[in-house]
């Protein structure tokens, strides 16, 4: 991997981690479309590391919310009334929403790594993401909306996060879809989607560190990886701010169309 490739892929990751068009899918398809022959062991670790970079963007953007949730969560445990305060409940909901994908991910890690090297499969998953988004908008517009999360909503969004284990299925797209199918308002579903990404991205980063030290030419790649990490964090922050503003006014059909069109083009190209 070169420095320019790292920066470009970092920008792609930052822009697409939160915009519901699948960051992992684009990190698979971009090298394929650009004709870059990056070793698979470098690709998988880099992809996870730049996902962790977008975790920094989440911390930066939602800093006040995260502090409130952690504070209320701890106070709730100490006072032995963990579910009285809504912020404390959110902390528990984030944990609950993390369990399904975390549990499944432990058992299919190898399959996921193989999928990261398969543009044909990724393009198919990208089409599925587009269909997810269109379905969510179609059903949600006929529903009465709510902006308070329940434990069932958290579990439901956590189940939808399982789909995002594979590249091409947008994590934010799947979880926002799950929230909207539970009649959550679009921006509120997106907000919780970003917050519930914290444990998943953090766990992925810890696992990536163990794989990082297995790369033979690690010393040559540290600076290159850092460039991609830095660009992903900056662009990720901008993406969160833009998307929350966009979703408060407009539906996700444009993202649905984009995923279906790009996915179809690559699917046909890789037959």
NORMO-V263682 format. One line per field, one symbol per residue. phi: phi as a letter, one per 30 degrees, with the letter a starting at -180 (. if undefined). burial: 1 if it has 16 or more other C-alpha atoms within 10 Angstrom, else 0. Layout:
phi = ???
burial = ???
This chain:
phi = .cdddddddddddddcdcddbidddddddeddddidcceeddddddddddddddddddeddceddddddddddddddddibdcdddddeeedddddddeeddddddcbedddddddcbddddddddddeededddddddddccdcbbbdcdddddddddddeeddcdjcdddddddeedddciddeddddddeddddedddddddddddddedddeceedceddddddeddddddddddeedddddddbbdcdddddeddddddededdcd
burial = 1000111111111111111111111111111100000000011111111111111111101100010010011001000001100011111111111111110010000000101111111111111111111111100100000000100011111111111111111111111111111111111111111111111111011001000100000000100111111111111110110011001000111011111111110110000
